[in-house]
């Protein structure tokens, strides 16, 4: 019996732009602590305004040019995570100043963002009749992303307490057969991966908050 031809069911990928921050892409997470300490986020204007433009690392979708406002998404995801941990919210600044009266300052930056689309075939269906009638395998596309979050933590005097890199690893998004918005699948995956890393950051700075309360 000859193997039946594969049905490649997908959307034609072309140049596209991902929307800005989408809060519905984030998971509902209960914070592990709540503090009255004050935190500021140091983000320079060029970091907040950074927009990624590039093609995927895969051959699939290689004609696409994705435009995604990574700086704006970083700002809003950071704000969402830390507002749930700090009673008085989060202050963003492009310059650290004693007038801000903060306990800690964090300085995040997204580096080396990349994405890809991978295709796999569901099923391995063979012809059962002489005319080749019968179901066909289905092509499923899975987006994935990878990036690194570089972080510095400063105390109230501006001293660096911690410098750390958080590699995301390869993070797969939701698979699909047909979509008119493949860019938003990438955007949603980035939101969730960044939220996960920021929750790790919140845990990593917790000992510094405890030290500040003692001192």
N, C-alpha and C positions, 0 to 999 in steps of 0.2 A: 504494500500500500504506500502511496506517495504521501509525503507530509503536506498538510494543508498550509497555504500561505497565511502569514500572520497579518492580522488586521491592526494597523497602526492608527489607533484612535487618539488623536491629540489635537491641540490647537496650534495654529501657525504662530510661531513666536516672532515678534518684531520688536522694534524699539519701544520701550515703555518706561513709565515713571511710577515709582511706588509712592503712595500717599505719605503724609507726615505721620506723626505718632498716632497710633490707634489703640486706645486703652482696652478695647475689647479683646485684643490679642494677648493680654496679660492674664496669668492665672490668679485666682483669688487665694491669697496666702495670708495666714495669721502670723503677725510678727512674733519673734521669739523673745522680744523685750520691748519696753517702752520707757524712754528716759526723758528727763527734763533738760538734759544737756543741750547745748546749741551746736549745730553742725553747719558748716558752710561748704559749698562745692565750688572749687576753683576751676573755672572753664574760661579760657580766653576766647575772644570773639571769633577768631579763625577756626577754633575747635567747634564752637556752637554752630557755625555756618558751614561746616564741612559737608559737602555733598559728594557721594560716591558716584562715579560714572564708569562703567566697564562692562565687558562681556564675560560670560560664564567660562569656567575652566574646562567645561565639557564641549564635545563636538555638537551635542544636542543643544540647539538654541544658540549656536555660535554667531548667528547674525544679529542677535539681540544686543542692545546696549541699555543696561539698567541704570536708571538714575534714582538714587535713594538718599534722602537727607539724614545721613548717619549722625551728624552733630545734634540736630534737633531731636532725634529719637533718643540719643544718649542722654540728653538733658531731661527729657520727660520721663524716661524709665527710671533714671536716678532719682528724680523728684518723687515719683510714685513709691519707690521702695523705701526711701528714707523718711518720707512724711509719715509712714506707718510706724516707724521706730522712734521718731523724735516728736514730742508733744507740741513743740512750737514750730514745726515745719522745717523747711530747708531754705537757706539763702544762697543765691548764686552770685558770684563775684568774679571779676577778671583780675583783681588785685587783693592780696591779703593785707588787712589793716587791723591793728589792735582795736580800732573803733567798732569793729564788728562784734567784739566780745564773744567770740566763739570758743568752744572747748576743743573741737577738732575740725580740721579742714581736709577734705579729700579732693584729689586732682585726678580725674579719670580721662583716659584717651583711648579711642578705638584705633587699632593698628591692623594692617594686613588683611583687610576684609576681602573675602572671595566667595563665590557661589558657583553652583553647578546644577545641571539637571541630568538625572540618570533614568534610563528606561529599562524596565524588565517586562518579561512576557508572563502573564498569568495563564497557566495551563499548557498542555502539550497535546493538543487535540489532533487526531488523525482522521482521514476520510473513512467513513464507514460504508458508503455506497459508491456505485460505479460513477456517479455524476459528481462526486465530491461534495455532496450536500452535508450539512451539519454545522454545529457551532464552531466558531473561530476563536483562537486565543485572543486575549485582550492585552494591549500595550498600556502599562501603567507608568506614570512619570512621578519621580520623587525629587523635589528640590532639596538641596543641602547647602549649608553655609559653614564658613570657618573664619575666625578672627581672633585677635588677642586684645585683651583689655590691660593697658598699662596703668598702674595706680601708684600715687604717692599720697602718704598721710602726713599731715603737718600738725604740730601742737599749736597752742595759742601764742607762742613766741615765734612761730614760723619755722621751727626746727623740723627736719624730716624724721619721722618716727618709723616709717615703713615705706619701702619701695618694692613692689611686687607685680609680676605679670600673671595674668589669668588667661591661659589659652583655652579657647572654647572647645577645641577638638572639632571633628566633623559632626555637625548637628543636622539630622534629617528633619525635614518638614512633613506636612501632611501630603500623602500621595493623592494623585488624581488621574482620571482618564481624560476628561475634557475640562478646560477652563479658559475663559476669556481674559483672566487676570493672573497669569503665572508670576508676574512681578510681586503681587500681593502675597503669594505663598512664600516667597523669599522674605518679604518684609515681616510677615507674621513669625517666621522662624527666627529671624534676627531679634525681634521683640522678646520672644520667650527665652532665647539663649542669653540675651543680655540681662533679663530679669533674674535668671538663675545665678549668674555671676555676681550681680549686685547684692543678692541675698547672701552670698558667700562673703562679700566685702563687709556687709553689715555685721556678720559674725566675727570677722577678722579684726575689726576696730573695737569690738566690745571690751577687750582687756585694757585698751588705752583709755576708754571712758572710765573704767573702774579705777585705774591709776590716778586719773585726774580728780576723781571724787575723794580719794585718800589724801592727795597732795594739796 
